[in-house]
């Protein structure tokens, strides 16, 4: 089985892969054996066109996407001895060799008949995965030599890439003109409240997640701890990782990467394994007991808006400070 997800310079979309899953189920139910060809750029450990012998196959199924272009035409030449069927595809030009090379075309649109349902719609149900907001900063140069932002981001993003979750990159910065950014705090809170978890190295990434009742896996990107650590303590939030834990792992990975040319590669460093173990422990806690704890803290924040004895902050002392400062200035 092939599709645009099979080509070196093609692409694997979620719709294409779901369409493939639908066809796989049909073939399995019919008792038909098959192999799936993947682009090496998407699944390096899969079966690739460069690795297989066309003579080993008698049928070729092309799944989803437009049947158009040189790459599809090349399939007809390379697998000329096979029975070739396209299923769930769009026909752009019915007379093109990409289309006419198939023995049968079961189109979803463009073939002259009425449009048919896309294959992805009836694909097998998918497992639930957590939706994770990622809020990182690469600034904060006021911390000078204590900054470990780049190292922290490198370890976090590499680790996140290996997690089975839906990652959503977010920014606390507001912009009234850039459609990719939220324009008001309410818009950002609406996004945060729909997440399962926030991973952040920003103070407001932590606070706004908890305000929305969502657990946050926080990393302080400043060596020795700074405002993220202070705020986690003020909120009573335990899921905090110090910069040193991740920065050491980043440094060892960089050193091992430089040595790979002569050493032939290596497994993850002990610091990297330790850092990932710490992140995974807090990840698991945030998605379990941390949900209730974040909800409790968020409810406390909201209650404090109307309860005089609620969670204190600096604004509680502002009026008195203004009065005292004014009186002191008048007495000079």
C-alpha positions as CSV (number, residue, x, y, z in Angstrom):
1,X,0.0,0.0,0.0
2,X,1.3,3.4,-1.0
3,X,0.2,7.0,-1.0
4,X,1.7,10.5,-0.6
5,X,3.0,9.3,2.8
6,X,5.3,6.9,0.9
7,X,7.2,9.4,-1.3
8,X,10.6,10.7,-0.2
9,X,9.4,14.2,-1.1
10,X,5.8,13.7,-0.3
11,X,4.1,14.4,3.0
12,X,2.2,12.4,5.6
13,X,-0.9,14.2,6.8
14,X,-3.2,13.1,9.6
15,X,-6.0,12.6,7.0
16,X,-3.8,10.5,4.8
17,X,-2.7,8.2,7.6
18,X,-6.3,7.8,8.9
19,X,-7.4,7.0,5.4
20,X,-4.7,4.3,5.3
21,X,-5.9,2.9,8.6
22,X,-9.4,2.6,7.1
23,X,-8.1,0.7,4.1
24,X,-5.9,-1.5,6.4
25,X,-8.9,-2.6,8.4
26,X,-10.8,-3.5,5.2
27,X,-7.9,-5.6,3.9
28,X,-7.3,-7.3,7.3
29,X,-11.0,-8.1,7.5
30,X,-10.7,-9.7,4.0
31,X,-7.7,-11.7,5.1
32,X,-5.4,-9.9,2.6
33,X,-1.7,-9.6,3.6
34,X,-0.1,-6.3,2.8
35,X,2.9,-4.0,3.4
36,X,2.8,-0.2,3.8
37,X,5.5,1.9,2.2
38,X,6.5,4.9,4.2
39,X,8.6,8.0,3.4
40,X,12.0,7.7,5.2
41,X,11.5,11.3,6.2
42,X,8.5,10.4,8.3
43,X,9.1,6.8,9.5
44,X,12.8,6.0,9.3
45,X,12.2,2.5,10.6
46,X,9.4,1.6,8.2
47,X,9.4,-0.1,4.7
48,X,10.7,2.3,2.0
49,X,10.6,2.1,-1.8
50,X,14.4,1.9,-1.8
51,X,14.3,-1.3,0.3
52,X,11.7,-3.4,-1.5
53,X,11.7,-5.5,-4.6
54,X,8.7,-4.7,-6.9
55,X,8.7,-8.3,-8.1
56,X,7.7,-9.5,-4.7
57,X,4.2,-7.9,-5.1
58,X,1.3,-8.6,-7.4
59,X,-1.0,-5.7,-6.4
60,X,-0.5,-2.0,-5.5
61,X,-3.1,0.1,-3.7
62,X,-2.7,3.9,-3.7
63,X,-4.5,5.5,-0.8
64,X,-5.9,9.1,-0.6
65,X,-4.7,12.4,-2.0
66,X,-4.6,13.6,-5.6
67,X,-3.6,11.1,-8.3
68,X,-1.4,13.6,-10.1
69,X,2.2,14.2,-11.0
70,X,5.5,12.5,-11.8
71,X,5.8,10.5,-8.5
72,X,2.5,8.8,-9.1
73,X,3.4,8.1,-12.7
74,X,6.7,6.5,-11.6
75,X,4.7,4.0,-9.6
76,X,3.0,2.8,-12.7
77,X,6.4,2.3,-14.4
78,X,8.1,0.6,-11.5
79,X,5.1,-1.7,-10.6
80,X,3.9,-2.2,-14.2
81,X,3.4,-5.9,-13.6
82,X,1.0,-5.3,-10.7
83,X,-2.7,-4.7,-10.6
84,X,-3.0,-1.1,-9.5
85,X,-6.0,0.4,-7.7
86,X,-6.4,3.9,-6.3
87,X,-8.9,4.4,-3.5
88,X,-10.2,7.5,-1.8
89,X,-8.4,9.8,-4.2
90,X,-9.0,13.2,-5.9
91,X,-8.9,13.1,-9.7
92,X,-7.6,16.4,-10.9
93,X,-7.1,15.5,-14.6
94,X,-8.9,12.3,-15.7
95,X,-6.8,12.0,-18.8
96,X,-3.4,12.2,-17.1
97,X,-1.1,9.2,-17.0
98,X,-1.1,9.3,-13.2
99,X,-4.9,8.5,-13.4
100,X,-5.1,6.3,-16.5
101,X,-2.2,4.1,-15.2
102,X,-4.5,2.6,-12.6
103,X,-6.7,-0.4,-13.4
104,X,-9.4,1.0,-11.2
105,X,-9.9,4.4,-9.5
106,X,-12.3,4.5,-6.6
107,X,-12.4,8.3,-6.3
108,X,-13.7,10.5,-3.6
109,X,-14.2,13.4,-6.0
110,X,-13.4,14.6,-9.5
111,X,-14.2,11.4,-11.4
112,X,-17.5,12.5,-12.8
113,X,-19.7,10.8,-10.2
114,X,-21.0,12.5,-7.1
115,X,-18.4,13.1,-4.3
116,X,-17.9,10.2,-1.9
117,X,-17.0,10.3,1.8
118,X,-13.3,10.7,2.6
119,X,-11.8,7.5,4.0
120,X,-10.6,9.3,7.1
121,X,-14.1,9.8,8.3
122,X,-14.7,6.0,8.9
123,X,-11.2,5.2,10.1
124,X,-10.9,3.2,13.3
125,X,-11.3,5.1,16.6
126,X,-8.1,6.6,18.0
127,X,-6.7,6.4,21.5
128,X,-7.0,9.5,23.6
129,X,-3.8,11.5,24.1
130,X,-3.2,14.5,26.4
131,X,-3.3,18.0,25.0
132,X,-0.2,19.8,26.2
133,X,0.4,23.6,25.9
134,X,4.1,24.5,25.7
135,X,5.0,28.0,26.9
136,X,8.7,28.7,26.7
137,X,10.9,31.9,26.7
138,X,14.2,32.5,25.1
139,X,14.7,36.0,26.6
140,X,15.2,37.2,30.2
141,X,18.7,38.4,29.5
142,X,18.6,40.4,32.8
143,X,19.8,37.2,34.5
144,X,23.1,37.3,32.7
145,X,25.4,34.4,33.3
146,X,22.7,32.5,35.3
147,X,20.6,32.1,32.2
148,X,20.2,28.4,31.1
149,X,17.2,29.1,28.8
150,X,18.8,27.6,25.7
151,X,19.9,24.4,27.4
152,X,16.5,24.0,29.2
153,X,14.6,24.5,25.9
154,X,16.8,22.0,24.1
155,X,16.2,19.3,26.6
156,X,12.5,20.0,27.1
157,X,11.7,20.1,23.4
158,X,13.7,17.0,22.6
159,X,11.9,15.2,25.4
160,X,8.5,16.5,24.4
161,X,9.0,15.3,20.8
162,X,9.1,11.8,22.1
163,X,5.9,12.0,24.2
164,X,2.7,10.7,22.8
165,X,0.7,13.9,23.2
166,X,-0.8,16.7,21.2
167,X,1.6,19.6,21.6
168,X,0.4,23.2,21.2
169,X,3.0,26.0,21.2
170,X,1.6,29.0,23.1
171,X,2.8,32.5,23.8
172,X,1.8,34.7,26.8
173,X,2.6,37.8,24.8
174,X,-0.6,39.4,23.4
175,X,-0.9,41.0,20.0
176,X,-3.8,42.9,18.6
177,X,-2.7,42.4,15.0
178,X,-1.0,38.9,14.7
179,X,-3.8,36.3,14.2
180,X,-1.5,33.6,15.5
181,X,-1.4,35.2,19.0
182,X,-4.1,35.9,21.5
183,X,-5.3,39.5,21.7
184,X,-6.7,39.4,25.2
185,X,-6.0,37.5,28.5
186,X,-9.5,36.0,28.1
187,X,-8.6,34.4,24.8
188,X,-5.4,32.9,26.3
189,X,-7.3,31.6,29.3
190,X,-9.9,30.0,27.0
191,X,-7.1,28.0,25.4
192,X,-5.4,27.1,28.6
193,X,-8.6,25.9,30.3
194,X,-9.1,23.3,27.5
195,X,-5.6,21.7,28.0
196,X,-4.6,18.7,30.0
197,X,-1.2,20.0,30.9
198,X,1.1,23.0,30.4
199,X,4.9,22.6,30.1
200,X,6.6,25.9,30.8
201,X,9.7,27.8,31.9
202,X,7.8,31.1,32.3
203,X,6.4,32.5,35.4
204,X,3.1,33.4,33.8
205,X,3.0,30.1,32.0
206,X,2.8,28.6,35.5
207,X,0.4,31.1,37.1
208,X,-2.0,31.3,34.2
209,X,-2.2,27.5,33.9
210,X,-3.0,27.2,37.6
211,X,-5.5,30.0,37.4
212,X,-7.3,28.0,34.7
213,X,-7.1,24.9,36.9
214,X,-4.7,23.1,34.7
215,X,-1.5,21.4,36.0
216,X,1.8,22.9,35.0
217,X,5.1,21.1,34.7
218,X,7.4,24.1,35.4
219,X,11.1,24.4,34.8
220,X,13.0,27.3,36.2
221,X,15.5,28.3,33.4
222,X,17.7,30.4,35.7
223,X,20.6,28.7,37.6
224,X,20.0,28.8,41.3
225,X,16.3,29.5,40.8
226,X,14.6,32.8,40.2
227,X,11.0,34.0,39.7
228,X,9.6,30.7,38.5
229,X,10.9,28.9,41.6
230,X,9.6,31.7,43.8
231,X,6.2,31.7,42.2
232,X,5.8,27.9,42.4
233,X,6.6,28.2,46.1
234,X,4.1,31.1,46.5
235,X,1.4,29.0,44.8
236,X,2.2,25.9,46.7
237,X,2.9,24.0,43.5
238,X,5.4,21.1,43.7
239,X,5.9,20.2,40.0
240,X,9.1,22.3,39.5
241,X,12.4,21.2,37.9
242,X,15.6,23.3,38.5
243,X,17.6,24.5,35.5
244,X,20.7,22.7,36.7
245,X,19.0,19.3,36.2
246,X,18.3,20.0,32.6
247,X,21.3,22.1,31.8
248,X,23.7,19.3,32.8
249,X,21.9,16.9,30.5
250,X,22.1,19.3,27.6
251,X,25.8,19.8,28.1
252,X,26.5,16.1,28.2
253,X,24.4,15.5,25.1
254,X,26.3,18.2,23.2
255,X,29.6,16.7,24.3
256,X,28.6,13.2,23.3
257,X,27.3,14.6,19.9
258,X,30.8,16.1,19.3
259,X,32.4,12.7,20.0
260,X,30.1,10.6,17.9
261,X,32.2,11.0,14.8
262,X,35.0,9.1,16.4
263,X,33.1,6.9,18.8
264,X,30.3,5.8,16.4
265,X,27.4,7.1,18.6
266,X,26.3,6.4,22.1
267,X,23.3,5.9,24.3
268,X,21.8,8.7,26.3
269,X,24.0,10.2,29.0
270,X,23.3,9.5,32.7
271,X,22.4,13.1,33.2
272,X,19.9,13.0,30.3
273,X,18.4,9.8,31.6
274,X,18.1,11.4,35.1
275,X,16.6,14.6,33.7
276,X,14.1,12.7,31.6
277,X,13.2,10.6,34.6
278,X,12.5,13.7,36.6
279,X,10.4,15.2,33.8
280,X,8.4,11.9,33.4
281,X,7.8,11.6,37.1
282,X,6.2,15.1,37.2
283,X,4.4,14.5,33.9
284,X,2.7,11.4,35.4
285,X,1.9,13.3,38.6
286,X,0.4,16.3,36.7
287,X,-1.8,14.0,34.6
288,X,-3.0,12.1,37.7
289,X,-3.0,13.7,41.2
290,X,-1.9,17.1,39.8
291,X,-5.3,17.6,38.1
292,X,-7.1,17.9,41.4
293,X,-4.4,19.9,43.0
294,X,-4.4,22.4,40.1
295,X,-8.1,22.7,40.2
296,X,-8.0,23.3,44.0
297,X,-5.3,26.0,43.6
298,X,-7.2,27.6,40.7
299,X,-10.4,27.7,42.7
300,X,-8.5,29.3,45.5
301,X,-7.3,32.1,43.2
302,X,-10.8,32.7,42.0
303,X,-12.3,32.7,45.5
304,X,-9.7,35.3,46.6
305,X,-11.2,37.8,44.3
306,X,-14.2,38.2,46.6
307,X,-13.0,36.8,49.9
308,X,-10.9,39.3,52.0
309,X,-8.9,36.5,53.7
310,X,-8.1,34.8,50.4
311,X,-4.7,34.1,48.8
312,X,-2.7,37.3,49.4
313,X,-0.7,39.2,46.8
314,X,1.2,42.4,46.6
315,X,-1.8,44.5,45.5
316,X,-3.4,43.9,48.9
317,X,-0.9,46.2,50.5
318,X,-0.8,48.8,47.7
319,X,-3.3,51.3,49.2
320,X,-1.5,51.3,52.5
321,X,1.9,51.6,50.8
322,X,0.7,54.6,48.8
323,X,-0.7,56.3,51.9
324,X,2.4,55.7,53.9
325,X,4.7,56.8,51.1
326,X,2.6,60.0,50.6
327,X,2.8,60.8,54.3
328,X,6.5,60.2,54.4
329,X,7.0,62.4,51.3
330,X,4.9,65.2,52.9
331,X,6.9,65.1,56.1
332,X,10.2,65.6,54.4
